[in-house]
Amino acid sequence: MASANALPQTGPVRFWDRLNISTKRVIWAWAFLAVPIIFYAGIRFYPTFQAFWLSLTNWDLLRPAQFIGFANYQKMFADPVFWKVFQNTFLYLIIGTPLSLVISFVIAYYLDRVKVMHGFIRALYFLPFLTTAAAMGWVWRWFYQPVPIGVINGFLSSIGIAQQPFLRSVDQALFSILIPAIWAGLGFQIIIFMAGLRAIPGTFYEAARIDGLGDWAILRKITIPLLKPTTVFLVVFSSIGFLRIFDQVYNMTSNDPGGPLNATKPLVLMIYQTAFSSYQMGYAAAQTVVLFTILLIVSLLQLYVLREKK
Amino acid sequence: MTMASTKELAANSRDIRPGRIITWTLLLIGGLIMITPLLFMFSTSLKTSGQVYDLRLIPAAPTFDNYIKVLGDGRFMQWFFNSTLIAVTVTISNVFFDSLVGYTLAKFEFRGRYFIFLAILSTLMIPTEMLVIPWYLMSSQLGWLNSYWGIMFPGMMTAFGTFLMKQFFEGVPNDFLEAARVDGLNEFTIWWKIAMPMVVPAISALAIFTFLGNWTAFFWPLIVTTSKELYTLPVGISSFSAEASIQWELIMTGAAIGTIPTLLVFLLLQRYIVRGVMLAGLKG
């Protein structure tokens, strides 16, 4: 035992001692990074390239993948369902992002000045952010049921408004899903807006008051321009969220995901079904490449807008 | 300090104006509307099946029978256990590795540091949806489908966490680390015993986010699990739809059980969470 312990120690230790301090530190650094490098290479980068490659194949889980060029992309762009889905995804984005940002800004703007029960009111707005869409999907589905079960229709009929089909209607379903999606993200956006508002130095406001500017002028000339970095961050964050919407849609239409008649189906749900219901892995990979491209454009736009300012 | 107090004074004197009271009331009403779905969920979970159609918010005769019934069904406890195990394990892994990498990138000088940093940061641009198909292929080849590891492996480290921790380790003064080096501590001990305790606020923010994110995660667990024993709570709750008849009071109980843990985490750690969200937002 003793000799076994002593022997291997002399070799490496003497070698280690001979190294100078900065070399030792470099070795420590790479030792710390060894496992993470394997992780990022194997679980982030390799799969990314594989996804691009698979999008050029006809892989379907059964037979080995065969290179078929851009056939998946041709199929996708000729598929009316894809264009319907594309349109839905942008509807979520174009309605969801501005609506949620305006609401959350108005709430943050006023909540920031509230001192009485500030923490409590803030908590009320923030709580929905902590829920899981699988659970809340059920609650909202229940809300949207017809009378006598549905809460919303129950309320509408009590004030004399006709019943609405909500999730069962081709025209209303997408909006019925958008409301819970906005609801769930609002708390996060309010907190970020409040952080942005706090970061504006009080001297700006004091100077503006001395100059005799009113609330509205201060809001337009000071608050909104100085809040630009926060707003840009939230526009991008929220846009990416709506472009990737899946959980809410899946959980509110789970009898016929994306239905009725694909009226609510977003791109990610189409990817999920192509890959894991019909096992057309190559075709699904091509759809993920389209999603990747859209998200990349949004992120680059953010960089562009922020760089312009500095 | 003086600025804050003058601001507060001004705010207090303005609070008395009727406009302020109306604003405050509207904000409170808005907040109550926000939690209405949660209130109805909890309220219905305390009702019997006969009372479900009675839409009053406060149940006539509250009962915990639904909870006993739902938790008595072994599957639900299993899902709860799965979610907890997965969220806790992934959180520990992220706290360890994201901090270690963030620290290395912030405090060591070596060739290739900037490249590694950019490489990790660039993975933020890759959406999960693009990776799930290769992950699925990898999992099926390696036998990871329907296993805890299969659910956990994609999230064991994140670029976001690494970036966050790097920012904070950059604020740790080098003098402390040098002093420890003079004392003959090795680099691992310096990181773990000296540097880590100095960034506890960042670690807690990272831990809370990772836990909440994994507790509510849905997309990948839905794909990688097919056997009911391995479902996480969200996937399990979602799978209720397959059951023949919808018993709303039981579904609401399941939804409530899935929501209670995150609400508890929030109530206990409200300050840290709000500060953490602000931190994350500002760093982003």
Interface residues (C-beta under 8 A of the other chain):
Chain A: S22 R25 V26 W28 A29 W30 F32 L33 V35 P36 I37 F39 Y40 I43 R44 F45 Y46 P47 T48 Q50 A51 L54 I107 Y110 L111 R113 V114 K115 V116 M117 G119 I121 R122 A123 L124 Y125 F126 L127 P128 L130 T131 T132 A133 A134 A135 M136 G137 W138 V139 W140 W142 F143 P148 I149 V151 G154 P180 W183 L186 G187 F188 I191 I192 M194 A195 G196 A199 G202 T203 T230 F233 F237 R244 F246 D247 Y250 N251 S254 N255 V268 I271 Y272 A275 F276 M281 A284 A285 T288 V289 L291 F292 L295 L296 S299
Chain B: M3 A4 T6 K7 E8 A11 N12 R14 D15 T23 W24 L26 L27 L28 G30 G31 L32 M34 I35 P37 L38 F40 M41 T44 V52 Y53 L55 F97 L100 V101 Y103 T104 F108 E109 F110 R113 I116 A119 I120 T123 M125 I126 P127 E129 M130 L131 V132 I133 P134 W135 Y136 L137 M138 F153 P154 M156 M157 T162 N186 E187 F188 W191 L212 W215 T216 F218 F219 L222 I223 L233 P234 V235 I237 S238 F240 S241 W248 I251 M252 G254 A255 A256 G258 T259 T262 L263 V265 F266 Q270 I273 V274 V277 M278 G281 L282 G284
